[in-house]
Amino acid sequence: MRMPGIVSVALVAVAGLGGVGACGGNDDSTPQRRIEVCVAAEGQRRDGDRTEVEFRQDGAVLAHGAIEVGGSFAAPVPADASVGIFVDGKPYGDSPASSGDTSFGCPAA
């Protein structure tokens, strides 16, 4: 007796397992560093206003966050990446590739 439903389920399960770990996913072997940006009140930015922060590499967004002016945003990025820092879509700074964590505009700890 033929059971097409069971065969179909088995094929779907096997096909689904073939992709696990093969593509996409998180590559934990890439060295990371942490960039922190503090956005101070100045010009049009006032304490408490919302502002957008992005870390970009070659135009691709690596990390994005919305924070209040006077606050900070931090995210891990690849250590070998030169990263552009943007606040409200405008260049705010650059962080060259390095293995160390770094911060921009933040008070010394």
Backbone hydrogen bonds, N-H to C=O, Kabsch-Sander energy under -0.5 kcal/mol:
donor,donor_aa,acceptor,acceptor_aa,energy
6,I,3,M,-0.6
7,V,3,M,-1.7
8,S,4,P,-2.4
9,V,5,G,-2.0
10,A,6,I,-2.5
11,L,7,V,-2.4
12,V,8,S,-2.2
13,A,9,V,-2.4
14,V,10,A,-2.3
15,A,11,L,-2.6
16,G,12,V,-2.4
17,L,13,A,-1.7
18,G,14,V,-1.4
19,G,15,A,-0.6
19,G,16,G,-0.6
20,V,17,L,-1.0
22,A,19,G,-1.4
23,C,19,G,-1.1
27,D,25,G,-0.6
28,D,26,N,-1.1
30,T,27,D,-1.3
33,R,77,V,-2.4
35,I,75,A,-2.2
36,E,102,T,-2.1
37,V,73,F,-3.0
38,C,104,F,-2.8
39,V,71,G,-1.9
40,A,38,C,-0.7
42,E,45,R,-1.2
45,R,42,E,-2.5
46,R,44,Q,-0.5
48,G,69,V,-1.8
49,D,46,R,-2.5
51,T,67,I,-2.9
53,V,65,G,-3.1
54,E,86,F,-2.5
55,F,63,A,-2.4
56,R,54,E,-0.5
56,R,84,G,-2.8
57,Q,60,A,-2.5
60,A,57,Q,-2.2
62,L,55,F,-3.4
62,L,60,A,-0.5
63,A,55,F,-1.4
65,G,53,V,-2.5
67,I,51,T,-2.5
67,I,65,G,-0.5
69,V,49,D,-3.2
70,G,39,V,-3.8
71,G,68,E,-2.4
73,F,37,V,-2.5
75,A,35,I,-1.9
77,V,33,R,-2.8
79,A,31,P,-2.8
81,A,78,P,-1.6
83,V,81,A,-0.6
83,V,95,S,-2.9
84,G,56,R,-3.2
85,I,93,G,-3.4
86,F,54,E,-2.7
86,F,84,G,-0.5
87,V,90,K,-2.6
88,D,52,E,-3.0
90,K,87,V,-1.7
92,Y,85,I,-3.5
93,G,85,I,-1.5
95,S,83,V,-3.0
98,S,79,A,-1.6
102,T,34,R,-2.5
104,F,36,E,-2.3
